[in-house]
């Protein structure tokens, strides 16, 4: 006789435990978890190592490490006056054919500022220009990507570059120039400095701001390069624009221009991690493989083990229900009734009547055995087992 397992049934021999299942899942997923953890660590390290962008970065009056006061003072000492402009309109008014306009922090320029600067007559030195500024003021020059190589040789015929020699750019934007543009300081076929002729004026695009800063000006030929570029004319107009005031109109720089490099790298790693997890979780499952149980458990041991659990929990009601349910499942086919009626309360009377006809007991006795109240003690449970066995035996023999 088979007894159904209770809700608190004991694990049979050979069935994996919860700890074993968790261990298998961890072993299958630890590669992805390790990759995600490594990406987060790399992103945090890069964000921590990248210096913060202060409001005074590339300001010609700032003595801070990311300011450009040292370059401005050197230019003045060599006879090139430097005029600092905080607005594009002011810079355009002060520029002329004999001036070089150094444009920094171009992400602060509005579209009106960019349109106004199209009429500049003097030379332009654009430092890390945004895409709108590059398209408007340096025709034929396109942004190509980002380079992480530190120092580079000129590799071009531009006199300002050849005299300066090696320059330490640090991280730099790279460009491509069409037509008669001169490209210098290539690394992996990517130019960090481009000079083009736009009508009567010369436009120079520098992809890194590091050579202008007080911190890096003394490295390699940084000072010489900037002296040759900015001091090529009689005077310098340094445009370091203030943040646009409310209502002045936002610039046309894109979101990618405004995001720091560490943030871009973090989102790139996040997308890669999501794709990796999607491929891992969406892997195609193969056909079902039948495996032999590692241990064969005899039915008698299972029944005995579950019975002991019932006894330990004093679950006489559940044990009696399991005995009666099993007896009905075996009696119904013998009585010629459908198997579904064994657990159907509506068919209880039909089953009781059919069993009473095949045995020596009346319907009240059979009904109490198959659907009666739960036994009060272990002796009553044993008696119920004997009654059910007797009913099944009589039905089989009839």
Secondary structure in CASP SS format (residue, H / E / C, confidence):
PFRMAT SS
TARGET T0000
AUTHOR 0000-0000-0000
METHOD secondary structure of the structure
MODEL  1
X C 1.00
X C 1.00
X C 1.00
X C 1.00
X C 1.00
X C 1.00
X C 1.00
X C 1.00
X C 1.00
X C 1.00
X C 1.00
X C 1.00
X C 1.00
X C 1.00
X C 1.00
X C 1.00
X C 1.00
X H 1.00
X H 1.00
X H 1.00
X H 1.00
X H 1.00
X H 1.00
X H 1.00
X H 1.00
X H 1.00
X H 1.00
X H 1.00
X H 1.00
X H 1.00
X H 1.00
X H 1.00
X H 1.00
X H 1.00
X H 1.00
X H 1.00
X H 1.00
X H 1.00
X H 1.00
X H 1.00
X H 1.00
X H 1.00
X H 1.00
X H 1.00
X H 1.00
X H 1.00
X H 1.00
X H 1.00
X H 1.00
X C 1.00
X C 1.00
X C 1.00
X C 1.00
X C 1.00
X C 1.00
X C 1.00
X C 1.00
X C 1.00
X C 1.00
X C 1.00
X C 1.00
X C 1.00
X C 1.00
X C 1.00
X C 1.00
X C 1.00
X C 1.00
X C 1.00
X H 1.00
X H 1.00
X H 1.00
X H 1.00
X H 1.00
X H 1.00
X H 1.00
X H 1.00
X H 1.00
X C 1.00
X C 1.00
X C 1.00
X E 1.00
X E 1.00
X E 1.00
X E 1.00
X E 1.00
X C 1.00
X C 1.00
X H 1.00
X H 1.00
X H 1.00
X H 1.00
X H 1.00
X H 1.00
X H 1.00
X C 1.00
X C 1.00
X C 1.00
X C 1.00
X E 1.00
X E 1.00
X E 1.00
X E 1.00
X E 1.00
X E 1.00
X C 1.00
X H 1.00
X H 1.00
X H 1.00
X C 1.00
X C 1.00
X H 1.00
X H 1.00
X H 1.00
X H 1.00
X H 1.00
X H 1.00
X H 1.00
X C 1.00
X C 1.00
X C 1.00
X C 1.00
X C 1.00
X E 1.00
X E 1.00
X E 1.00
X E 1.00
X E 1.00
X C 1.00
X C 1.00
X C 1.00
X H 1.00
X H 1.00
X H 1.00
X H 1.00
X H 1.00
X H 1.00
X H 1.00
X C 1.00
X C 1.00
X C 1.00
X E 1.00
X E 1.00
X E 1.00
X E 1.00
X E 1.00
X E 1.00
X E 1.00
X C 1.00
X C 1.00
X C 1.00
X E 1.00
X E 1.00
X C 1.00
X C 1.00
X C 1.00
X C 1.00
X C 1.00
X C 1.00
X H 1.00
X H 1.00
X H 1.00
X H 1.00
X H 1.00
X H 1.00
X C 1.00
X C 1.00
X E 1.00
X E 1.00
X C 1.00
X C 1.00
X C 1.00
X E 1.00
X E 1.00
X E 1.00
X E 1.00
X E 1.00
X E 1.00
X C 1.00
X C 1.00
X C 1.00
X C 1.00
X E 1.00
X E 1.00
X E 1.00
X E 1.00
X E 1.00
X C 1.00
X C 1.00
X C 1.00
X C 1.00
X E 1.00
X E 1.00
X E 1.00
X E 1.00
X E 1.00
X E 1.00
X E 1.00
X E 1.00
X C 1.00
X C 1.00
X E 1.00
X E 1.00
X E 1.00
X E 1.00
X E 1.00
X E 1.00
X C 1.00
X C 1.00
X C 1.00
X H 1.00
X H 1.00
X H 1.00
X C 1.00
X C 1.00
X C 1.00
X C 1.00
X C 1.00
X C 1.00
X C 1.00
X C 1.00
X C 1.00
X H 1.00
X H 1.00
X H 1.00
X H 1.00
X H 1.00
X H 1.00
X H 1.00
X H 1.00
X H 1.00
X C 1.00
X C 1.00
X C 1.00
X C 1.00
X E 1.00
X E 1.00
X E 1.00
X E 1.00
X E 1.00
X E 1.00
X C 1.00
X C 1.00
X C 1.00
X C 1.00
X C 1.00
X C 1.00
X C 1.00
X C 1.00
X C 1.00
X C 1.00
X C 1.00
X C 1.00
X C 1.00
X C 1.00
X H 1.00
X H 1.00
X H 1.00
X H 1.00
X C 1.00
X C 1.00
X H 1.00
X H 1.00
X H 1.00
X H 1.00
X H 1.00
X H 1.00
X H 1.00
X H 1.00
X H 1.00
X H 1.00
X H 1.00
X H 1.00
X H 1.00
X H 1.00
X H 1.00
X H 1.00
X H 1.00
X H 1.00
X H 1.00
X H 1.00
X H 1.00
X C 1.00
X C 1.00
X C 1.00
X C 1.00
X C 1.00
X C 1.00
X C 1.00
X C 1.00
X C 1.00
X C 1.00
X C 1.00
X C 1.00
X C 1.00
X C 1.00
X C 1.00
X C 1.00
X C 1.00
X H 1.00
X H 1.00
X H 1.00
X H 1.00
X H 1.00
X H 1.00
X H 1.00
X H 1.00
X H 1.00
X H 1.00
X H 1.00
X H 1.00
X H 1.00
X H 1.00
X C 1.00
X C 1.00
X C 1.00
X H 1.00
X H 1.00
X H 1.00
X H 1.00
X H 1.00
X H 1.00
X H 1.00
X H 1.00
X H 1.00
X H 1.00
X H 1.00
X H 1.00
X H 1.00
X H 1.00
X H 1.00
X H 1.00
X H 1.00
X H 1.00
X H 1.00
X H 1.00
X C 1.00
X C 1.00
X C 1.00
X H 1.00
X H 1.00
X H 1.00
X H 1.00
X H 1.00
X C 1.00
X H 1.00
X H 1.00
X H 1.00
X H 1.00
X H 1.00
X H 1.00
X H 1.00
X H 1.00
X H 1.00
X H 1.00
X H 1.00
X H 1.00
X H 1.00
X H 1.00
X C 1.00
X C 1.00
X C 1.00
X C 1.00
X H 1.00
X H 1.00
X H 1.00
X H 1.00
X H 1.00
X H 1.00
X H 1.00
X H 1.00
X H 1.00
X C 1.00
X C 1.00
X C 1.00
X C 1.00
X C 1.00
X C 1.00
X H 1.00
X H 1.00
X H 1.00
X H 1.00
X H 1.00
X H 1.00
X H 1.00
X H 1.00
X H 1.00
X H 1.00
X H 1.00
X H 1.00
X H 1.00
X H 1.00
X H 1.00
X H 1.00
X H 1.00
X H 1.00
X H 1.00
X H 1.00
X C 1.00
END
